[in-house]
Amino acid sequence: MKINIIKQVADLQEMPIADLKKKWTELHPKTDPPPFNRQFLVRRLGHRIQELSLGGVPERTEKRMDRLANEEDTPELPRRLPGDRLLPGTRLVRDWKGVEYCCIVLDDGFECQGRKFGSLSSAANFITGSKWNGRVFFGLKKQGEKE
């Protein structure tokens, strides 16, 4: 971090509240200073100084945050690891012909109805008696959608 940025942030601690509010209008030209306490202003101004000097949130992250903020009552998504691997212990539930099936993700496969399967597709094939893509069957992806 640049020395100048550190000094600017440190100087905020010593500023009177009137100067903090003036600094706020410099760094946030389109908004009035909030009526919050001094500590809030110091922290938020320190963040803003660093943001302006070093860059803000990456565009990709901001788009994702906007998308998540605009979704209403999103159903809980399955827990996932990087690379689209499901976390061990995740329970996948599917109703098939009036019977509820629960498939538990293991470290080395899946367990369904007390049987162990090497793949989610094998478990789906066991349940349905026909060939199925396991991720499609358990609703982890739509049919035709690429991984």
Sequence and secondary structure as in RCSB ss.txt:
>XXXX:A:sequence
MKINIIKQVADLQEMPIADLKKKWTELHPKTDPPPFNRQFLVRRLGHRIQELSLGGVPERTEKRMDRLANEEDTP
ELPRRLPGDRLLPGTRLVRDWKGVEYCCIVLDDGFECQGRKFGSLSSAANFITGSKWNGRVFFGLKKQGEKE
>XXXX:A:secstr
  HHHHHHHHHHTTS HHHHHHHHHHH TTS   S  HHHHHHHHHHHHHHHHH  S HHHHHHHHHHHH  S  
    EEGGGEE TT EEEEEETTEEEEEEEETTEEEETTEEESSHHHHHHHHHSS   HHHHTTSS TT   
